[in-house]
Amino acid sequence: MKKYLSLLLVFCFGISLFGQSVSEKKADLLFEKKSFVKAAEMYEKIKENQNVLEHLGDCYYYNSQMKEAAGIYSKLFAAYKTNLNKEVYFKYAQSLYGISDAKQADSIMSEYTGTRINSPEFFANTNSNSYYKYDLQPMDANNSNGDFGVSFYGKQLVFASSRNLNAPKFNWNEKPFLDLYVADVTEKGLMYNVKPFSKEINTDTHESSATFSADGKIMYFNRTNSKKVEVGKESIASIKIYKAEYLDGKWTNISVLPFCSDSYSTEHPFLSSDGQKLYFASDMPGSVGSFDIYVVDIHADSTFGLPQNLGNTINTIHREQFPSLNNLGSILYFSSDGHQGMGGLDVFSSELVGGVFEKPLNLGERINSNLDDFAFVVDETKNSGYLSSNRTNGDQLYHFTRTAIQKNYIIEGIVRDKKTKELLSGSLVSLYDSSDLLIAQMEVDSDAYYVFNTAPFSKYRVEATRDFYVPHSEIFTTNEEGKLRYNIELFMEHYDDVEETISKGQDGKIQIVLENIYFDLDKWNIKADAARILNGLYELLIKYPKMEIEMGAHTDSRASASYNLTLSKKRAAATLDYLVKKGINKQRLRSKGYGESEPLISCVGNKKCTEAEHAMNRRCEFVILK
């Protein structure tokens, strides 16, 4: 239900209507109007092609019918994978998470992100870093009315619902338009005495996401435009935030906020407890992705400042929505499908430290499911709150209580290139104890973020390694106060940044540029000059104990190709043996004979090489493998 309140997507079709069947044209028109239920019914009857499969999968995806979406996307990938936009990969992966096929979902998501996604490892880290144990229960187990978005309203609660069966139907999902409702709640978190909130607020379009001032006299809420406007090539009905005041027993002075627009949406307002800041989600110009979290100051004269995007730490290229704060305003909660999670929207928390929100943490498997979990609000004084989720039977409201678990002391940070400051995804980060024994290890994802559990009053070493980089480590001791977070930013240097003898070739290989090792004609023994050069390579391998190299031997062309290939293999092996005898682990070395296949100087055809030129072709080259 909340998807149609937040997704205002521009659909770009690469397939012309020319040559399509009449029914396919009609289905596409329904799809463009976001009548996804009716469009799906029509697509199901049409002969399958890329356009039909992609749109049909999207129809199911946007209505959270993940089993159906995954099945259609599977057909689409089997027939048209090489022609697909990358965002289809994202939707397919999310559909697979939605049917609990995490293994296949990880595979598709890894292709989408270009980094390794490992859900079991992520779940283990998330669960080990949780601060609370949650007891979650539905507030109305028999409800299928599409309830979501609870807000505190004195001793009552207010939420959005499509339970008004007399309301007009929404084309997106063929369900009634949303209204706001008010309800009492038992001590166990069950709703009763549910009634429409206010006839001054509810209209024939959507209302949702209410938030109230501490005294209950000011509210902000969402309302969708009753008419669509043209934005680019698409006709949209944007979502706006409205303000209302409670005067003389009714809600009045209902007005749209000044930073709202017909050309983009502002949604999911949340008012800070002091009434001075309003958090919300928007896809306004300047957003990082689909929807971002913003904050705007509310001045003493009730005017508003300029909305501020919370930045890349919080926001991703995908959806960040449903912000809320704890009572103290020190922790931001929000939902996202852009940060790694269990599937669909997950709830995250971010602590405000020094005026900056820190790296978001997933709240874990008890709060989050493989489908959408959102609109999390908590009362810190009671350690209880509410959550919306479509994990079973559509959008439903859940009540939770939480208990603090033993505090986890952690170290966290990111891995960057020292020179470019680029995030180094794929780096392996390891944690060692005071005896330098390995106790934990993880490969960082696209955000290059690592986190490990630690203990207070303990000494550790954290090390980052990555192919073609100098390993870097830091030693730290958790302080006497039992610090919960210890941030270490690991900067790694590329080998060619710190060693003059290492460079990146035109072929992309990382080479160790030493004097050539030359061999006598038909010989493979290591001469004195070659030993001197190899001793320099030995020192480099000792300096970087994780470096692995290939020794490639080459010959001249004055014998048969098969003879030269055999001779080059013997020369490469002799070079390897020399280093092994000096104490280098054989597992770090590879030898390969190239024969005459890669000469430095061509001696074929009319080109007659001198003895010196033939000698230059008899060489050994060194390439760093990792």
N, C-alpha and C positions, 0 to 999 in steps of 0.2 A: 504493500500500500504506500509506504513512504517513498518508493522509487519514483512514482509519477509526480511526487512533490519536489523531486530533486534533480531528475534527469531531464535536461533540456538540450538534447543532442542534435547536432547537425549531421544528417545522413547524406553521404555523398555516394551516388550510385555510379559504378563504372559500366553498367549494362544499360543500353538504350532500350526504350520501350518499343523501338522499331523492330518488327518481326516477332514480338511477343504475342501470345494468345490474348484474347479479350479478357479472360478470367485472370491472367497474370497481371495485366494492366490494372484491373480493378483491385486486385490484392495489393499491388504496389501503392495505389492511391490510398487505400486504407492504412497501409504501413506508414506512409508519409504523414498521415493525419494522426498517427499513434493510436489507431483503433486496433490494438494488437490481438485481442481475442477474435474479433471478426476476421482480421487479416489471416491469422493462423488457420482458422477454419477453411478459408479459401485456398491458402497455400497447400494444405494437406491434400487437396483434390487435384492439384496441378502436377504435370510432369516435372520431375526434379531436374534442376540445373543449378549453377552456382548462385544465381540471384535468388531463386526460390529457396534453396537450402539455407543461405546466409540469413535471409529475412525471416524465414520460419524459425530458425534457431534463436534469432534475436527476439522474436515475439514471445517465445517461451522464457527466455532469459530475463527480459524486463518485467515479467510477471512472476519471477521466482519459481518457475516450473523447471527445476534443474534436471530432473530425470529426462524429461522430454527434450530440453535444450541440449544436454550432453549427447543424446542419441542422434540428434540432427547434426550437431557440430562434428560428431565422429564421421558421419557420411561425407560432410563437407571437406574435412581434412583428407579423407581417403581419396577423394576425386580431384580436389582443387587446391591442395595445400600450398603449392608454390605460387599461386596467384592471389593469396589472401593478404589483406591488411593485417599488420601485427596485432591490432586491437582485438581481432577475432581470436588470437591465441589466448589473450587475457580472459575473454569471456568463456572460451572453452575450458580453460583451466579452472576458473571459478565454478563452472557447472560441474566439473568433475569433483571438486572439493565438496560441492553441495550434495553429491550422492556418495560421499565417503570413499572415493577412489583417489586417495592422497598420492599413491605411487605414480599413477598416470598423470595426475594433476601437477605434481612436482616436475615431471619430465617436460610437460608443455610449458609450465611457468618458467622453467630454466631456459627454454628456447626463447621465450618472450623477453626475459630480463637479460639474457646473456651471462648469467651467473648461476652457480649451483644452488638449487633450492632443496632443502632436506627437511621436510615437515617433522619427522620423528625427533630429529636433533633439536629443532626449534621448539617443539612442545616440551621436551625435557628441560631446556634452558628456561623457558617461560614458567613452567610449573615450579622449578627450583627457586626462582626469583620472586615468587608471589609473596605479598605481605599479609594477605588475608585468606581465610577459608570462608567460602560463601555457601549459604543455605538458600536455595532458589526454589520458588513454588509459583505456579500460575495463580493469578488473582481471580480468574473465573475459568475453571477447567473446561466448562461446556461452551465457552464463548467462541464464536467464529465470525465476529462482527468487524474484524479489522481494527482493533483498539491499539493505540500506541501513543507515546509521548506524554508521560505523566509529568505534572508539575505540582509542587506543593502550594496549597491554597488554604492557609490557616490549618485547621484540623482536618480539612477535606483535601481532595485532590482533583485536578482537572486534566482531562486527556482528550485526544481526538479519536473519532470513531466513524465508521461508515454504517452504523446500526440504524440510521433513519431510512427505513425502506420506502418512505414516501418521497425521498429526495430524488432529484434527477440522477440518471446513471452516467458514470464517467466512461468515456470511450476507451480509455486505456485498458481497464480491466472489467468493464461492465458491472461495476459495483456502485452503490450510492455515493454521492459527494460527501465529503467529510464535514462534520460539525464538531464543536467542542461540547464536552459533557462534564458535569460535576458529580462527585460521588463521595459518600462516607466510606470509611475503611475500618475494619475490625483490627484489634491488636495483633492478629495473626496475618494481617495484610490482605484480607478478602474484601472485595468491593460490595457495597449494597446501597440502596436508595439512589440509583443512578438516574440523573435527569439532564435534559438539555441545559447548557450553561446559561445562555442569555439570548433572548430574541434580538437584542440590539447588536449582538456580535455575530451570531450565526445567520448566514445568508444562503442563497441558492448556489453559491460556489463553495470552494474548499476553505475551511478554517482549521487551523491546527497550531501546535507548538506554542502554547501560552506560557508566559512567565510573569511573575508578579513581584511588586515591591514588597518590602518587609511589612508594611502596614496594610497591604492588600488594596490600596486605592489607585494604583497604576498598574496597567498590564500592557504587555507587548505580545503580539500574536501574528501568525501568518494568515494571509488571505490571497487567493489566486485571482488574477484578473478574470473578469467574466467574458472579456473579448480578447481575441488574439490579434497580434500585430505582426507585421512582416519584419523579420530581422534577417538580413541577408536573403537567402533563398528559402527560408523557413518561416512558417507562421506559428508563433508561440503565444502562450498565455503565461506571462511571468508571475512569479510569486513575490509578494512584497511583505514587509514588516509594518504593522500598524500599531499605533499607541491608542489606548483608551483610558479614561479617568472615571472613577466611581464617585458619582455625586448624587445626593438625594435619592439613594436607593436604586440607581440604575447606572449602567455604563454609557458614557456620553463622550463628547469631544473626540470622536474616533477619527484619526488622521494617519495618513501614510507618512513614514519617515522620509526625510529630505534626500537621503542618499539612495533611495530605491529608484527603480527605472522599469520602463516597459521593455527594454532591450536585454535585460539580464535579471536574474532572480536573487533575492535576499531572503534567507529562511532560517528557521530554527533559532530564534532569539533566546538568549539566556541572560538575565539581569543579575549582576553581582549583588551580594547581600547588602552592600552599602549604597546601592543604587547609582553608582558613579560610572560603571562600565557596562556596556552591552556587547556580549559575544554573539556571533551569528555566522552562518555559512553563506557563501555567495560564489557565483561564477562571473563576477564583474570583471571588466578589463583589468589586466595585471595579475590575475589569479595564476597560481603555479600550474593548476590542472583543472579537472572537471569542476569541483567545488572545493573551496578553501575555507579555513576558519579565519575570521576577522574579529577585531575588537574596535569599538568606538567609544570615546569619552562622552559622558553626559554632564554638561556643565550645570552650575548652580541655577542658572536661569532657564534650565530645561532645553537649551539648545545643544546641538551635537557637534563634536569635532569631526575630523576626517577619518574614515575607516582605515585601520592599519592591518595589513596582512601579517599573520603570525610567522610567516617565513618558512624556509625549506626544512627546518627541523620538525615542524608539525605537519606541513602540507606537502603533498606529493602530486604527481601528474594525474592521479585518480581522485576518488571522492574522500573528502574529509567533511563531516557533518555532525549535527546534534551536539554542540558544545555544552558543557555545564561545568560549574565550579563547586568545590566543597565549601563548607560554611565559612572558612577562613580566607577563601580566595587563593589558597596556596597550591592547589592542585587542579589542573584542567583535565576534564574527561571529554572524550570525543570518540566518534566512530569513524573508521576508515577501512577501505579495501585496497589502499595503496601501500600501507605498511604491511609487512608479512604477518599473516594471521592464520586462523583456522579455516577460513573460507567466507566469502561474502564480507559484509561489514563486521568488524570486530571492535570492541571497546578498548580504548587505550587511556593511559593516564600519563600526565607530564607535570613534573614538579616545577614551580616557579622559584628560581634561585637567582638572586641578584637582579631581578627584573627581567630575567630571560627564562623561557620554558626549556626544560632539558629534554633529552632524548626520550621519546614516548616508550612506555612499557605496556605490552599486551597484558590484560588482566587475567588471562589463563582460561583453561578449559571449562571451569565451572560456570563462569559468566559467559564466555564465548562458545559458539557452536560452529558447525560447518556451513551454516546459513547466515542470515543477517541478524546482528545483535546491535542495538542502538538505543539512543535516548536514555542513557544511564544517568540517574540522579541519586545523590546520597545525602543523608542527614548524619553528619559526623558525630553529633551528640548522642544519637541513638544507635549508630552503626547499622543503619538499615536504609533501604531505598527501593527504587523501582527500575525496571529494565523492560525494554520492548524487544521482541524477537519474533521471527517467523519460522523458528526451528520446527514447530509442529502446527499444522492446520492454519496457516496464515498468520498475520500479525496478531500478537497477544501481549498482554501486560503480565509482568512477573514482579513479585515482591521478593526482596532478599534481606537476609540478615547476615552480618559478617562478624567473624572473630579474628583477632590478630593472631598470627602464628609467630613462632620464634623468629626474631629479626634475622634476615639474611645479610651478612656483610659481604659486599661484592666489590670487585674491581671492574671498571668498564672503561672503554675508550674507543678510539678509531685508529686506523692505520693509513698513513699518507706517504706519498712520495716527498722526500725532503726538499727536492728542488722545485717541483711543479705544484706541490700541495694537492695533487690529485688523489682521490680516494682509491686505495688499492684493494679492490674486491678480489676475492680468491686467495688472499693471504692466509697463511696458517698461523694462528696465534696459540701459544702454549704457555701454561702456568706451571711453575716449578716451586717446590717447597724449599725450606731452609737447607735441606740436604741435597738440593738440586735434583730431586726426583720428580718426574713428570706426574702431575695429578689431574690435569684437565687440558683439553685441546679442542679447538673449533676452527673451521674455515669460515671467514667472514663473507657476507653476502654483498650486494650492490652498495649498501650503505657503509661498508667497511667497519662495522661496529662489532665489538666483542664484549662479552660480559662473563665473569666467573664468580662463583661463590668463594669467599675467603673466611677467615676467622679473625677475631680481634687479637691484638698483641702478637702478631705473627709476621715472619719475614718471608717474602716471596720474590720470585723472578718471573717476569712476563716477557716472552720473546715472540717476535714476528718474523716469519720467513716467507719468501716468495721467489719464484723462479727469476733468475737474472738480477736479484737484489742481494745486497749485503745484509745478512740477518742482523736484527737490532733487538736489544733487550734492555729492560729497566729493572732495577732492584728496589723494592719498597717494603716498608713495614707498616702494618695497620696500626693506627695510633692508639694511645691509651684511652681515648674517649670512645673507642669502638666505632669509628667512622663508618657509616653505612655505604658510602660511595667513595671510591678512590679513582679519579680520572687520570689515565695515562694515555697521551697521544703518542703513538709510535711512529717515528719518521724513519723510513727506510731509504737508502741510497742505491740507485742503480749502479751496477758494477762499473759501467763506463763513465760514471760521474766521479769515481774515486780512484780508478786505476788507468793510467795513461796507456797501458798496453792492451786495454780492452776497448773494442769499438763495435758498432753495429754496421754490418755490411749491407750492400744494396739489396741483397737477397733476404734481408731481415734477420740473418743469423748473428749471434753475439760471438765475436771472434777474439781470441787472444793473439795479438799481433806480436810475434817474436821473430827473431831471425829464422830464416828457413833452415831446416835440418836437411842436409844434402847427403845422398848416398852414392857410393861408387857404383859403377856400372855392374849390374847383376848381383849386387851385394845388399845385405840388409842389416849388417852389424852397425852398432852405434859408435861413431868415431868420436875423437876427443872433442872437436868443436860442437858436435851434436850433444854430447854429454853436458858441456857447459851450458848450452841453451836449455836443456831439459832440467838442469838443476834450478834454473830460474823459474820454470814452470812448477817444479816441486815446491819451491818456497811459496808460490802463489796458492797452491792447493793446501799447504799447511796453514796459511793465513786465513783461508776461507774453507773451513772443514766440511761445509755442506755443498760446496761447488762440485758439479759433475761435468766432465768434459768428454768430447769425442776426439780421437786422434785419427785424422784422415790421411792416408799415405797415397802419393801419386807417383807415377813413373813417366819416363819419356816414351816415345812411340817407336823405338827402334827394335821392336820384337813383335811377336803376335799379340793380339788383344788378350787372349786367354793366358798367355805366359805373363804378360804385364799385370793382369789382375791378380794372379797368384803371387807374384813378386811383391805387389803393393800390400797385400794382406800380411805377408811375412814382415814387411817393414813396419806396418802399423802395430803388429803384435810385438815386435822387438821394442818399439817405443813404449808400449804399455808395460812390458815386462821390466824395463829399466825403472819406471816409476814405482812399480809394485815392489821391486827389490829394495827400493829406498824407503819403503814403509807406507806407501799410499794404498788405501783399501781398494781392492780390485773392483768392488761394486760401484765405485765412483768413476770408473774409467770405461770407455768404449773404444774399440779399435775397428777401423773400417778401411778396406782397400778399394780405391777408385780406379786403379789401373791407369790407362792413358786417356780416360774419358773426359777429364777436366784439366787440360793443359793451361799453363799460364801463357805460353807462347805456342801458337799453332805451327806445326812442322809438316803439314800435309800439303798435297798438291805441288805447286811450283815453289813453295816456300822451303828453302833449305836452311835448316838451323845449324848454328855453330855448336861446338862442343859445350861452350858456356851456356847457350840457350837450352840445350838438352839437359844440362845439369840443373838449371832453374826449374825444369819440370819435374825433376826427381826431388820431391819435397814432402814434408809432413806439416799439416795445418791443424790448428786446435780450435774447436768450436765448443762454447759453453752450452750444455744441455739444460742445466737448471742451477 
